[in-house]
């Protein structure tokens, strides 16, 4: 059985260019048995949402969540950690 790594990423009003670099870097690693779990904490940025959805469509390892209300940094990561187990 191959090891699998879950990577959790919380976003909120993120600079899109930095986000792309971060996600591309994660997905282009030589170790490919990963799941990238991304939760956006209600950014209200349709461009951000669109880009994240494009990543999810292109790569089955990307799992997305969009919060209906702002949870805050800690609760957003708690949500992600619960999804990764």
N, CA, C and O atoms as a Maestro MAE file, in Angstrom:
{
 s_m_m2io_version
 :::
 2.0.0
}

f_m_ct {
 s_m_title
 :::
 protein
 m_atom[340] {
  # First column is atom index #
  i_m_mmod_type
  r_m_x_coord
  r_m_y_coord
  r_m_z_coord
  i_m_residue_number
  s_m_chain_name
  s_m_pdb_residue_name
  s_m_pdb_atom_name
  i_m_atomic_number
  :::
  1 25 0.852 -1.185 0.000 1 A "UNK " " N  " 7
  2 3 0.000 0.000 0.000 1 A "UNK " " CA " 6
  3 2 0.890 1.238 0.000 1 A "UNK " " C  " 6
  4 15 1.806 1.365 0.813 1 A "UNK " " O  " 8
  5 25 0.602 2.140 -0.923 2 A "UNK " " N  " 7
  6 3 1.358 3.386 -0.994 2 A "UNK " " CA " 6
  7 2 0.837 4.382 0.029 2 A "UNK " " C  " 6
  8 15 -0.363 4.462 0.290 2 A "UNK " " O  " 8
  9 25 1.759 5.133 0.597 3 A "UNK " " N  " 7
  10 3 1.376 6.189 1.536 3 A "UNK " " CA " 6
  11 2 0.645 7.289 0.779 3 A "UNK " " C  " 6
  12 15 0.964 7.595 -0.369 3 A "UNK " " O  " 8
  13 25 -0.341 7.873 1.449 4 A "UNK " " N  " 7
  14 3 -1.064 8.993 0.868 4 A "UNK " " CA " 6
  15 2 -0.953 10.175 1.810 4 A "UNK " " C  " 6
  16 15 -1.019 10.022 3.030 4 A "UNK " " O  " 8
  17 25 -0.784 11.349 1.235 5 A "UNK " " N  " 7
  18 3 -0.630 12.562 2.025 5 A "UNK " " CA " 6
  19 2 -1.788 13.501 1.707 5 A "UNK " " C  " 6
  20 15 -2.058 13.806 0.546 5 A "UNK " " O  " 8
  21 25 -2.471 13.955 2.765 6 A "UNK " " N  " 7
  22 3 -3.486 14.986 2.616 6 A "UNK " " CA " 6
  23 2 -2.840 16.331 2.928 6 A "UNK " " C  " 6
  24 15 -2.159 16.490 3.941 6 A "UNK " " O  " 8
  25 25 -3.063 17.285 2.047 7 A "UNK " " N  " 7
  26 3 -2.550 18.638 2.240 7 A "UNK " " CA " 6
  27 2 -3.753 19.554 2.374 7 A "UNK " " C  " 6
  28 15 -4.621 19.578 1.502 7 A "UNK " " O  " 8
  29 25 -3.804 20.304 3.460 8 A "UNK " " N  " 7
  30 3 -4.929 21.208 3.678 8 A "UNK " " CA " 6
  31 2 -4.484 22.646 3.414 8 A "UNK " " C  " 6
  32 15 -3.391 23.063 3.797 8 A "UNK " " O  " 8
  33 25 -5.367 23.384 2.748 9 A "UNK " " N  " 7
  34 3 -5.062 24.761 2.370 9 A "UNK " " CA " 6
  35 2 -6.299 25.616 2.612 9 A "UNK " " C  " 6
  36 15 -7.340 25.405 1.990 9 A "UNK " " O  " 8
  37 25 -6.180 26.571 3.510 10 A "UNK " " N  " 7
  38 3 -7.273 27.503 3.779 10 A "UNK " " CA " 6
  39 2 -7.007 28.789 3.014 10 A "UNK " " C  " 6
  40 15 -5.884 29.294 2.997 10 A "UNK " " O  " 8
  41 25 -8.059 29.317 2.376 11 A "UNK " " N  " 7
  42 3 -7.912 30.567 1.639 11 A "UNK " " CA " 6
  43 2 -8.930 31.584 2.131 11 A "UNK " " C  " 6
  44 15 -10.007 31.233 2.613 11 A "UNK " " O  " 8
  45 25 -8.563 32.851 1.998 12 A "UNK " " N  " 7
  46 3 -9.479 33.951 2.300 12 A "UNK " " CA " 6
  47 2 -8.919 35.213 1.664 12 A "UNK " " C  " 6
  48 15 -7.856 35.700 2.051 12 A "UNK " " O  " 8
  49 25 -9.638 35.730 0.698 13 A "UNK " " N  " 7
  50 3 -9.206 36.942 -0.019 13 A "UNK " " CA " 6
  51 2 -7.746 36.841 -0.454 13 A "UNK " " C  " 6
  52 15 -6.959 37.771 -0.275 13 A "UNK " " O  " 8
  53 25 -7.411 35.705 -1.020 14 A "UNK " " N  " 7
  54 3 -6.044 35.373 -1.397 14 A "UNK " " CA " 6
  55 2 -5.651 36.038 -2.707 14 A "UNK " " C  " 6
  56 15 -6.462 36.127 -3.629 14 A "UNK " " O  " 8
  57 25 -4.415 36.504 -2.792 15 A "UNK " " N  " 7
  58 3 -3.868 37.009 -4.043 15 A "UNK " " CA " 6
  59 2 -3.846 35.840 -5.031 15 A "UNK " " C  " 6
  60 15 -3.213 34.816 -4.774 15 A "UNK " " O  " 8
  61 25 -4.531 35.998 -6.144 16 A "UNK " " N  " 7
  62 3 -4.711 34.900 -7.088 16 A "UNK " " CA " 6
  63 2 -3.388 34.393 -7.654 16 A "UNK " " C  " 6
  64 15 -3.213 33.186 -7.815 16 A "UNK " " O  " 8
  65 25 -2.466 35.283 -7.953 17 A "UNK " " N  " 7
  66 3 -1.175 34.842 -8.507 17 A "UNK " " CA " 6
  67 2 -0.404 33.997 -7.498 17 A "UNK " " C  " 6
  68 15 0.211 33.000 -7.876 17 A "UNK " " O  " 8
  69 25 -0.426 34.378 -6.227 18 A "UNK " " N  " 7
  70 3 0.242 33.578 -5.199 18 A "UNK " " CA " 6
  71 2 -0.446 32.232 -5.017 18 A "UNK " " C  " 6
  72 15 0.211 31.208 -4.832 18 A "UNK " " O  " 8
  73 25 -1.768 32.242 -5.072 19 A "UNK " " N  " 7
  74 3 -2.520 30.997 -4.936 19 A "UNK " " CA " 6
  75 2 -2.175 30.027 -6.056 19 A "UNK " " C  " 6
  76 15 -1.957 28.841 -5.809 19 A "UNK " " O  " 8
  77 25 -2.125 30.529 -7.286 20 A "UNK " " N  " 7
  78 3 -1.771 29.674 -8.426 20 A "UNK " " CA " 6
  79 2 -0.381 29.063 -8.241 20 A "UNK " " C  " 6
  80 15 -0.183 27.872 -8.482 20 A "UNK " " O  " 8
  81 25 0.568 29.878 -7.816 21 A "UNK " " N  " 7
  82 3 1.928 29.370 -7.598 21 A "UNK " " CA " 6
  83 2 1.939 28.296 -6.519 21 A "UNK " " C  " 6
  84 15 2.616 27.276 -6.652 21 A "UNK " " O  " 8
  85 25 1.192 28.530 -5.458 22 A "UNK " " N  " 7
  86 3 1.145 27.568 -4.361 22 A "UNK " " CA " 6
  87 2 0.516 26.248 -4.803 22 A "UNK " " C  " 6
  88 15 1.077 25.179 -4.563 22 A "UNK " " O  " 8
  89 25 -0.639 26.323 -5.443 23 A "UNK " " N  " 7
  90 3 -1.333 25.102 -5.879 23 A "UNK " " CA " 6
  91 2 -0.511 24.375 -6.938 23 A "UNK " " C  " 6
  92 15 -0.374 23.153 -6.879 23 A "UNK " " O  " 8
  93 25 0.032 25.101 -7.894 24 A "UNK " " N  " 7
  94 3 0.872 24.469 -8.922 24 A "UNK " " CA " 6
  95 2 2.069 23.764 -8.286 24 A "UNK " " C  " 6
  96 15 2.414 22.650 -8.680 24 A "UNK " " O  " 8
  97 25 2.690 24.397 -7.322 25 A "UNK " " N  " 7
  98 3 3.842 23.803 -6.655 25 A "UNK " " CA " 6
  99 2 3.454 22.492 -5.965 25 A "UNK " " C  " 6
  100 15 4.186 21.505 -6.041 25 A "UNK " " O  " 8
  101 25 2.317 22.489 -5.303 26 A "UNK " " N  " 7
  102 3 1.868 21.281 -4.606 26 A "UNK " " CA " 6
  103 2 1.557 20.171 -5.607 26 A "UNK " " C  " 6
  104 15 1.981 19.030 -5.422 26 A "UNK " " O  " 8
  105 25 0.826 20.499 -6.656 27 A "UNK " " N  " 7
  106 3 0.404 19.481 -7.620 27 A "UNK " " CA " 6
  107 2 1.538 18.973 -8.506 27 A "UNK " " C  " 6
  108 15 1.428 17.898 -9.094 27 A "UNK " " O  " 8
  109 25 2.620 19.732 -8.606 28 A "UNK " " N  " 7
  110 3 3.739 19.330 -9.460 28 A "UNK " " CA " 6
  111 2 4.860 18.604 -8.715 28 A "UNK " " C  " 6
  112 15 5.933 18.377 -9.274 28 A "UNK " " O  " 8
  113 25 4.616 18.248 -7.477 29 A "UNK " " N  " 7
  114 3 5.617 17.493 -6.714 29 A "UNK " " CA " 6
  115 2 5.826 16.117 -7.343 29 A "UNK " " C  " 6
  116 15 4.926 15.599 -8.005 29 A "UNK " " O  " 8
  117 25 6.985 15.529 -7.147 30 A "UNK " " N  " 7
  118 3 7.245 14.202 -7.699 30 A "UNK " " CA " 6
  119 2 6.409 13.129 -6.995 30 A "UNK " " C  " 6
  120 15 6.048 12.124 -7.608 30 A "UNK " " O  " 8
  121 25 6.102 13.337 -5.716 31 A "UNK " " N  " 7
  122 3 5.216 12.415 -5.003 31 A "UNK " " CA " 6
  123 2 3.784 12.802 -5.365 31 A "UNK " " C  " 6
  124 15 3.324 13.892 -5.027 31 A "UNK " " O  " 8
  125 25 3.085 11.905 -6.052 32 A "UNK " " N  " 7
  126 3 1.782 12.255 -6.602 32 A "UNK " " CA " 6
  127 2 0.596 11.709 -5.818 32 A "UNK " " C  " 6
  128 15 -0.544 12.076 -6.102 32 A "UNK " " O  " 8
  129 25 0.836 10.851 -4.850 33 A "UNK " " N  " 7
  130 3 -0.264 10.242 -4.110 33 A "UNK " " CA " 6
  131 2 -0.721 11.187 -2.994 33 A "UNK " " C  " 6
  132 15 -0.512 10.932 -1.808 33 A "UNK " " O  " 8
  133 25 -1.346 12.280 -3.416 34 A "UNK " " N  " 7
  134 3 -1.776 13.317 -2.481 34 A "UNK " " CA " 6
  135 2 -3.250 13.643 -2.712 34 A "UNK " " C  " 6
  136 15 -3.827 13.316 -3.749 34 A "UNK " " O  " 8
  137 25 -3.826 14.286 -1.730 35 A "UNK " " N  " 7
  138 3 -5.131 14.922 -1.871 35 A "UNK " " CA " 6
  139 2 -4.956 16.337 -1.344 35 A "UNK " " C  " 6
  140 15 -4.528 16.536 -0.207 35 A "UNK " " O  " 8
  141 25 -5.286 17.314 -2.170 36 A "UNK " " N  " 7
  142 3 -5.200 18.716 -1.783 36 A "UNK " " CA " 6
  143 2 -6.608 19.187 -1.434 36 A "UNK " " C  " 6
  144 15 -7.466 19.307 -2.308 36 A "UNK " " O  " 8
  145 25 -6.836 19.451 -0.159 37 A "UNK " " N  " 7
  146 3 -8.142 19.855 0.332 37 A "UNK " " CA " 6
  147 2 -8.100 21.358 0.577 37 A "UNK " " C  " 6
  148 15 -7.363 21.841 1.436 37 A "UNK " " O  " 8
  149 25 -8.906 22.089 -0.195 38 A "UNK " " N  " 7
  150 3 -8.907 23.548 -0.121 38 A "UNK " " CA " 6
  151 2 -10.263 24.029 0.391 38 A "UNK " " C  " 6
  152 15 -11.310 23.612 -0.102 38 A "UNK " " O  " 8
  153 25 -10.224 24.910 1.384 39 A "UNK " " N  " 7
  154 3 -11.447 25.524 1.894 39 A "UNK " " CA " 6
  155 2 -11.301 27.035 1.819 39 A "UNK " " C  " 6
  156 15 -10.411 27.623 2.433 39 A "UNK " " O  " 8
  157 25 -12.198 27.653 1.048 40 A "UNK " " N  " 7
  158 3 -12.215 29.100 0.993 40 A "UNK " " CA " 6
  159 2 -13.192 29.613 2.041 40 A "UNK " " C  " 6
  160 15 -14.340 29.172 2.108 40 A "UNK " " O  " 8
  161 25 -12.722 30.546 2.853 41 A "UNK " " N  " 7
  162 3 -13.479 31.030 4.009 41 A "UNK " " CA " 6
  163 2 -14.368 32.219 3.647 41 A "UNK " " C  " 6
  164 15 -14.314 33.273 4.281 41 A "UNK " " O  " 8
  165 25 -15.199 32.019 2.593 42 A "UNK " " N  " 7
  166 3 -16.178 33.015 2.169 42 A "UNK " " CA " 6
  167 2 -15.518 34.307 1.684 42 A "UNK " " C  " 6
  168 15 -15.821 35.395 2.174 42 A "UNK " " O  " 8
  169 25 -14.616 34.170 0.719 43 A "UNK " " N  " 7
  170 3 -13.883 35.323 0.195 43 A "UNK " " CA " 6
  171 2 -14.735 36.307 -0.594 43 A "UNK " " C  " 6
  172 15 -14.379 37.482 -0.684 43 A "UNK " " O  " 8
  173 25 -15.829 35.869 -1.158 44 A "UNK " " N  " 7
  174 3 -16.672 36.724 -2.003 44 A "UNK " " CA " 6
  175 2 -15.936 37.226 -3.239 44 A "UNK " " C  " 6
  176 15 -16.196 38.333 -3.711 44 A "UNK " " O  " 8
  177 25 -15.025 36.423 -3.762 45 A "UNK " " N  " 7
  178 3 -14.278 36.774 -4.975 45 A "UNK " " CA " 6
  179 2 -14.592 35.719 -6.027 45 A "UNK " " C  " 6
  180 15 -14.107 34.591 -5.945 45 A "UNK " " O  " 8
  181 25 -15.396 36.083 -7.006 46 A "UNK " " N  " 7
  182 3 -15.811 35.104 -8.015 46 A "UNK " " CA " 6
  183 2 -14.633 34.601 -8.850 46 A "UNK " " C  " 6
  184 15 -14.647 33.456 -9.301 46 A "UNK " " O  " 8
  185 25 -13.609 35.441 -9.063 47 A "UNK " " N  " 7
  186 3 -12.420 34.995 -9.816 47 A "UNK " " CA " 6
  187 2 -11.660 33.925 -9.047 47 A "UNK " " C  " 6
  188 15 -11.194 32.951 -9.638 47 A "UNK " " O  " 8
  189 25 -11.533 34.095 -7.748 48 A "UNK " " N  " 7
  190 3 -10.858 33.101 -6.913 48 A "UNK " " CA " 6
  191 2 -11.601 31.778 -6.984 48 A "UNK " " C  " 6
  192 15 -10.991 30.728 -7.187 48 A "UNK " " O  " 8
  193 25 -12.894 31.827 -6.821 49 A "UNK " " N  " 7
  194 3 -13.719 30.624 -6.872 49 A "UNK " " CA " 6
  195 2 -13.571 29.925 -8.230 49 A "UNK " " C  " 6
  196 15 -13.415 28.705 -8.294 49 A "UNK " " O  " 8
  197 25 -13.620 30.702 -9.299 50 A "UNK " " N  " 7
  198 3 -13.508 30.159 -10.646 50 A "UNK " " CA " 6
  199 2 -12.172 29.436 -10.852 50 A "UNK " " C  " 6
  200 15 -12.131 28.344 -11.419 50 A "UNK " " O  " 8
  201 25 -11.103 30.042 -10.396 51 A "UNK " " N  " 7
  202 3 -9.774 29.431 -10.545 51 A "UNK " " CA " 6
  203 2 -9.682 28.130 -9.741 51 A "UNK " " C  " 6
  204 15 -9.167 27.126 -10.233 51 A "UNK " " O  " 8
  205 25 -10.179 28.154 -8.518 52 A "UNK " " N  " 7
  206 3 -10.162 26.930 -7.714 52 A "UNK " " CA " 6
  207 2 -10.990 25.823 -8.361 52 A "UNK " " C  " 6
  208 15 -10.588 24.659 -8.360 52 A "UNK " " O  " 8
  209 25 -12.130 26.183 -8.906 53 A "UNK " " N  " 7
  210 3 -12.965 25.188 -9.590 53 A "UNK " " CA " 6
  211 2 -12.264 24.626 -10.821 53 A "UNK " " C  " 6
  212 15 -12.416 23.445 -11.132 53 A "UNK " " O  " 8
  213 25 -11.498 25.457 -11.526 54 A "UNK " " N  " 7
  214 3 -10.730 24.973 -12.683 54 A "UNK " " CA " 6
  215 2 -9.694 23.947 -12.249 54 A "UNK " " C  " 6
  216 15 -9.522 22.922 -12.908 54 A "UNK " " O  " 8
  217 25 -9.005 24.213 -11.151 55 A "UNK " " N  " 7
  218 3 -8.033 23.241 -10.641 55 A "UNK " " CA " 6
  219 2 -8.721 21.922 -10.300 55 A "UNK " " C  " 6
  220 15 -8.208 20.846 -10.608 55 A "UNK " " O  " 8
  221 25 -9.873 22.014 -9.670 56 A "UNK " " N  " 7
  222 3 -10.613 20.819 -9.271 56 A "UNK " " CA " 6
  223 2 -11.050 19.997 -10.483 56 A "UNK " " C  " 6
  224 15 -11.036 18.767 -10.439 56 A "UNK " " O  " 8
  225 25 -11.438 20.677 -11.563 57 A "UNK " " N  " 7
  226 3 -11.851 19.982 -12.778 57 A "UNK " " CA " 6
  227 2 -10.671 19.312 -13.477 57 A "UNK " " C  " 6
  228 15 -10.808 18.231 -14.049 57 A "UNK " " O  " 8
  229 25 -9.511 19.966 -13.424 58 A "UNK " " N  " 7
  230 3 -8.315 19.449 -14.102 58 A "UNK " " CA " 6
  231 2 -7.637 18.308 -13.346 58 A "UNK " " C  " 6
  232 15 -7.022 17.428 -13.948 58 A "UNK " " O  " 8
  233 25 -7.758 18.336 -12.032 59 A "UNK " " N  " 7
  234 3 -6.992 17.380 -11.226 59 A "UNK " " CA " 6
  235 2 -7.878 16.773 -10.142 59 A "UNK " " C  " 6
  236 15 -8.351 17.473 -9.246 59 A "UNK " " O  " 8
  237 25 -8.094 15.470 -10.235 60 A "UNK " " N  " 7
  238 3 -8.996 14.792 -9.296 60 A "UNK " " CA " 6
  239 2 -8.465 14.780 -7.866 60 A "UNK " " C  " 6
  240 15 -9.196 14.428 -6.941 60 A "UNK " " O  " 8
  241 25 -7.215 15.155 -7.675 61 A "UNK " " N  " 7
  242 3 -6.645 15.188 -6.323 61 A "UNK " " CA " 6
  243 2 -7.068 16.433 -5.545 61 A "UNK " " C  " 6
  244 15 -6.817 16.526 -4.344 61 A "UNK " " O  " 8
  245 25 -7.707 17.391 -6.220 62 A "UNK " " N  " 7
  246 3 -8.132 18.636 -5.573 62 A "UNK " " CA " 6
  247 2 -9.584 18.497 -5.115 62 A "UNK " " C  " 6
  248 15 -10.478 18.182 -5.901 62 A "UNK " " O  " 8
  249 25 -9.789 18.740 -3.831 63 A "UNK " " N  " 7
  250 3 -11.124 18.687 -3.230 63 A "UNK " " CA " 6
  251 2 -11.429 20.084 -2.672 63 A "UNK " " C  " 6
  252 15 -10.647 20.632 -1.895 63 A "UNK " " O  " 8
  253 25 -12.575 20.653 -3.075 64 A "UNK " " N  " 7
  254 3 -12.887 22.035 -2.714 64 A "UNK " " CA " 6
  255 2 -14.069 22.147 -1.759 64 A "UNK " " C  " 6
  256 15 -15.010 21.354 -1.786 64 A "UNK " " O  " 8
  257 25 -13.975 23.171 -0.912 65 A "UNK " " N  " 7
  258 3 -15.086 23.549 -0.034 65 A "UNK " " CA " 6
  259 2 -15.155 25.076 -0.031 65 A "UNK " " C  " 6
  260 15 -14.133 25.757 0.056 65 A "UNK " " O  " 8
  261 25 -16.365 25.592 -0.127 66 A "UNK " " N  " 7
  262 3 -16.582 27.030 -0.058 66 A "UNK " " CA " 6
  263 2 -17.524 27.291 1.114 66 A "UNK " " C  " 6
  264 15 -18.681 26.871 1.099 66 A "UNK " " O  " 8
  265 25 -17.022 27.978 2.114 67 A "UNK " " N  " 7
  266 3 -17.819 28.252 3.306 67 A "UNK " " CA " 6
  267 2 -18.899 29.285 3.006 67 A "UNK " " C  " 6
  268 15 -18.657 30.262 2.298 67 A "UNK " " O  " 8
  269 25 -20.087 29.059 3.550 68 A "UNK " " N  " 7
  270 3 -21.209 29.985 3.340 68 A "UNK " " CA " 6
  271 2 -21.081 31.235 4.190 68 A "UNK " " C  " 6
  272 15 -21.655 32.273 3.860 68 A "UNK " " O  " 8
  273 25 -20.330 31.144 5.284 69 A "UNK " " N  " 7
  274 3 -20.058 32.309 6.120 69 A "UNK " " CA " 6
  275 2 -18.607 32.227 6.573 69 A "UNK " " C  " 6
  276 15 -18.008 31.152 6.585 69 A "UNK " " O  " 8
  277 25 -18.060 33.356 6.939 70 A "UNK " " N  " 7
  278 3 -16.668 33.403 7.367 70 A "UNK " " CA " 6
  279 2 -16.519 32.720 8.718 70 A "UNK " " C  " 6
  280 15 -17.133 33.125 9.705 70 A "UNK " " O  " 8
  281 25 -15.690 31.672 8.746 71 A "UNK " " N  " 7
  282 3 -15.461 30.920 9.976 71 A "UNK " " CA " 6
  283 2 -14.301 31.478 10.787 71 A "UNK " " C  " 6
  284 15 -14.225 31.276 11.999 71 A "UNK " " O  " 8
  285 25 -13.414 32.167 10.123 72 A "UNK " " N  " 7
  286 3 -12.185 32.604 10.772 72 A "UNK " " CA " 6
  287 2 -11.096 31.559 10.551 72 A "UNK " " C  " 6
  288 15 -11.371 30.407 10.217 72 A "UNK " " O  " 8
  289 25 -9.879 31.986 10.744 73 A "UNK " " N  " 7
  290 3 -8.695 31.174 10.456 73 A "UNK " " CA " 6
  291 2 -8.711 29.816 11.155 73 A "UNK " " C  " 6
  292 15 -8.547 28.780 10.511 73 A "UNK " " O  " 8
  293 25 -8.906 29.824 12.454 74 A "UNK " " N  " 7
  294 3 -8.808 28.575 13.231 74 A "UNK " " CA " 6
  295 2 -9.934 27.603 12.877 74 A "UNK " " C  " 6
  296 15 -9.676 26.421 12.648 74 A "UNK " " O  " 8
  297 25 -11.157 28.075 12.829 75 A "UNK " " N  " 7
  298 3 -12.274 27.179 12.517 75 A "UNK " " CA " 6
  299 2 -12.224 26.678 11.088 75 A "UNK " " C  " 6
  300 15 -12.662 25.561 10.814 75 A "UNK " " O  " 8
  301 25 -11.700 27.479 10.171 76 A "UNK " " N  " 7
  302 3 -11.549 27.016 8.792 76 A "UNK " " CA " 6
  303 2 -10.543 25.870 8.727 76 A "UNK " " C  " 6
  304 15 -10.765 24.895 8.009 76 A "UNK " " O  " 8
  305 25 -9.445 25.974 9.465 77 A "UNK " " N  " 7
  306 3 -8.475 24.874 9.495 77 A "UNK " " CA " 6
  307 2 -9.031 23.670 10.240 77 A "UNK " " C  " 6
  308 15 -8.752 22.536 9.854 77 A "UNK " " O  " 8
  309 25 -9.800 23.880 11.283 78 A "UNK " " N  " 7
  310 3 -10.435 22.761 11.976 78 A "UNK " " CA " 6
  311 2 -11.361 22.008 11.014 78 A "UNK " " C  " 6
  312 15 -11.381 20.777 10.990 78 A "UNK " " O  " 8
  313 25 -12.119 22.763 10.228 79 A "UNK " " N  " 7
  314 3 -12.989 22.156 9.219 79 A "UNK " " CA " 6
  315 2 -12.159 21.287 8.267 79 A "UNK " " C  " 6
  316 15 -12.521 20.146 7.979 79 A "UNK " " O  " 8
  317 25 -11.050 21.839 7.787 80 A "UNK " " N  " 7
  318 3 -10.190 21.108 6.858 80 A "UNK " " CA " 6
  319 2 -9.604 19.858 7.491 80 A "UNK " " C  " 6
  320 15 -9.575 18.799 6.864 80 A "UNK " " O  " 8
  321 25 -9.147 19.970 8.701 81 A "UNK " " N  " 7
  322 3 -8.565 18.811 9.369 81 A "UNK " " CA " 6
  323 2 -9.584 17.708 9.560 81 A "UNK " " C  " 6
  324 15 -9.237 16.531 9.472 81 A "UNK " " O  " 8
  325 25 -10.825 18.056 9.818 82 A "UNK " " N  " 7
  326 3 -11.881 17.051 9.933 82 A "UNK " " CA " 6
  327 2 -12.155 16.383 8.598 82 A "UNK " " C  " 6
  328 15 -12.518 15.207 8.572 82 A "UNK " " O  " 8
  329 25 -11.993 17.094 7.487 83 A "UNK " " N  " 7
  330 3 -12.199 16.533 6.156 83 A "UNK " " CA " 6
  331 2 -11.066 15.601 5.748 83 A "UNK " " C  " 6
  332 15 -11.259 14.708 4.922 83 A "UNK " " O  " 8
  333 25 -9.892 15.807 6.322 84 A "UNK " " N  " 7
  334 3 -8.731 15.005 5.910 84 A "UNK " " CA " 6
  335 2 -8.642 13.681 6.659 84 A "UNK " " C  " 6
  336 15 -7.817 12.836 6.311 84 A "UNK " " O  " 8
  337 25 -9.463 13.484 7.666 85 A "UNK " " N  " 7
  338 3 -9.390 12.217 8.413 85 A "UNK " " CA " 6
  339 2 -10.439 11.237 8.008 85 A "UNK " " C  " 6
  340 15 -10.496 10.134 8.551 85 A "UNK " " O  " 8
  :::
 }
 m_bond[339] {
  # First column is bond index #
  i_m_from
  i_m_to
  i_m_order
  :::
  1 1 2 1
  2 2 3 1
  3 3 4 2
  4 3 5 1
  5 5 6 1
  6 6 7 1
  7 7 8 2
  8 7 9 1
  9 9 10 1
  10 10 11 1
  11 11 12 2
  12 11 13 1
  13 13 14 1
  14 14 15 1
  15 15 16 2
  16 15 17 1
  17 17 18 1
  18 18 19 1
  19 19 20 2
  20 19 21 1
  21 21 22 1
  22 22 23 1
  23 23 24 2
  24 23 25 1
  25 25 26 1
  26 26 27 1
  27 27 28 2
  28 27 29 1
  29 29 30 1
  30 30 31 1
  31 31 32 2
  32 31 33 1
  33 33 34 1
  34 34 35 1
  35 35 36 2
  36 35 37 1
  37 37 38 1
  38 38 39 1
  39 39 40 2
  40 39 41 1
  41 41 42 1
  42 42 43 1
  43 43 44 2
  44 43 45 1
  45 45 46 1
  46 46 47 1
  47 47 48 2
  48 47 49 1
  49 49 50 1
  50 50 51 1
  51 51 52 2
  52 51 53 1
  53 53 54 1
  54 54 55 1
  55 55 56 2
  56 55 57 1
  57 57 58 1
  58 58 59 1
  59 59 60 2
  60 59 61 1
  61 61 62 1
  62 62 63 1
  63 63 64 2
  64 63 65 1
  65 65 66 1
  66 66 67 1
  67 67 68 2
  68 67 69 1
  69 69 70 1
  70 70 71 1
  71 71 72 2
  72 71 73 1
  73 73 74 1
  74 74 75 1
  75 75 76 2
  76 75 77 1
  77 77 78 1
  78 78 79 1
  79 79 80 2
  80 79 81 1
  81 81 82 1
  82 82 83 1
  83 83 84 2
  84 83 85 1
  85 85 86 1
  86 86 87 1
  87 87 88 2
  88 87 89 1
  89 89 90 1
  90 90 91 1
  91 91 92 2
  92 91 93 1
  93 93 94 1
  94 94 95 1
  95 95 96 2
  96 95 97 1
  97 97 98 1
  98 98 99 1
  99 99 100 2
  100 99 101 1
  101 101 102 1
  102 102 103 1
  103 103 104 2
  104 103 105 1
  105 105 106 1
  106 106 107 1
  107 107 108 2
  108 107 109 1
  109 109 110 1
  110 110 111 1
  111 111 112 2
  112 111 113 1
  113 113 114 1
  114 114 115 1
  115 115 116 2
  116 115 117 1
  117 117 118 1
  118 118 119 1
  119 119 120 2
  120 119 121 1
  121 121 122 1
  122 122 123 1
  123 123 124 2
  124 123 125 1
  125 125 126 1
  126 126 127 1
  127 127 128 2
  128 127 129 1
  129 129 130 1
  130 130 131 1
  131 131 132 2
  132 131 133 1
  133 133 134 1
  134 134 135 1
  135 135 136 2
  136 135 137 1
  137 137 138 1
  138 138 139 1
  139 139 140 2
  140 139 141 1
  141 141 142 1
  142 142 143 1
  143 143 144 2
  144 143 145 1
  145 145 146 1
  146 146 147 1
  147 147 148 2
  148 147 149 1
  149 149 150 1
  150 150 151 1
  151 151 152 2
  152 151 153 1
  153 153 154 1
  154 154 155 1
  155 155 156 2
  156 155 157 1
  157 157 158 1
  158 158 159 1
  159 159 160 2
  160 159 161 1
  161 161 162 1
  162 162 163 1
  163 163 164 2
  164 163 165 1
  165 165 166 1
  166 166 167 1
  167 167 168 2
  168 167 169 1
  169 169 170 1
  170 170 171 1
  171 171 172 2
  172 171 173 1
  173 173 174 1
  174 174 175 1
  175 175 176 2
  176 175 177 1
  177 177 178 1
  178 178 179 1
  179 179 180 2
  180 179 181 1
  181 181 182 1
  182 182 183 1
  183 183 184 2
  184 183 185 1
  185 185 186 1
  186 186 187 1
  187 187 188 2
  188 187 189 1
  189 189 190 1
  190 190 191 1
  191 191 192 2
  192 191 193 1
  193 193 194 1
  194 194 195 1
  195 195 196 2
  196 195 197 1
  197 197 198 1
  198 198 199 1
  199 199 200 2
  200 199 201 1
  201 201 202 1
  202 202 203 1
  203 203 204 2
  204 203 205 1
  205 205 206 1
  206 206 207 1
  207 207 208 2
  208 207 209 1
  209 209 210 1
  210 210 211 1
  211 211 212 2
  212 211 213 1
  213 213 214 1
  214 214 215 1
  215 215 216 2
  216 215 217 1
  217 217 218 1
  218 218 219 1
  219 219 220 2
  220 219 221 1
  221 221 222 1
  222 222 223 1
  223 223 224 2
  224 223 225 1
  225 225 226 1
  226 226 227 1
  227 227 228 2
  228 227 229 1
  229 229 230 1
  230 230 231 1
  231 231 232 2
  232 231 233 1
  233 233 234 1
  234 234 235 1
  235 235 236 2
  236 235 237 1
  237 237 238 1
  238 238 239 1
  239 239 240 2
  240 239 241 1
  241 241 242 1
  242 242 243 1
  243 243 244 2
  244 243 245 1
  245 245 246 1
  246 246 247 1
  247 247 248 2
  248 247 249 1
  249 249 250 1
  250 250 251 1
  251 251 252 2
  252 251 253 1
  253 253 254 1
  254 254 255 1
  255 255 256 2
  256 255 257 1
  257 257 258 1
  258 258 259 1
  259 259 260 2
  260 259 261 1
  261 261 262 1
  262 262 263 1
  263 263 264 2
  264 263 265 1
  265 265 266 1
  266 266 267 1
  267 267 268 2
  268 267 269 1
  269 269 270 1
  270 270 271 1
  271 271 272 2
  272 271 273 1
  273 273 274 1
  274 274 275 1
  275 275 276 2
  276 275 277 1
  277 277 278 1
  278 278 279 1
  279 279 280 2
  280 279 281 1
  281 281 282 1
  282 282 283 1
  283 283 284 2
  284 283 285 1
  285 285 286 1
  286 286 287 1
  287 287 288 2
  288 287 289 1
  289 289 290 1
  290 290 291 1
  291 291 292 2
  292 291 293 1
  293 293 294 1
  294 294 295 1
  295 295 296 2
  296 295 297 1
  297 297 298 1
  298 298 299 1
  299 299 300 2
  300 299 301 1
  301 301 302 1
  302 302 303 1
  303 303 304 2
  304 303 305 1
  305 305 306 1
  306 306 307 1
  307 307 308 2
  308 307 309 1
  309 309 310 1
  310 310 311 1
  311 311 312 2
  312 311 313 1
  313 313 314 1
  314 314 315 1
  315 315 316 2
  316 315 317 1
  317 317 318 1
  318 318 319 1
  319 319 320 2
  320 319 321 1
  321 321 322 1
  322 322 323 1
  323 323 324 2
  324 323 325 1
  325 325 326 1
  326 326 327 1
  327 327 328 2
  328 327 329 1
  329 329 330 1
  330 330 331 1
  331 331 332 2
  332 331 333 1
  333 333 334 1
  334 334 335 1
  335 335 336 2
  336 335 337 1
  337 337 338 1
  338 338 339 1
  339 339 340 2
  :::
 }
}
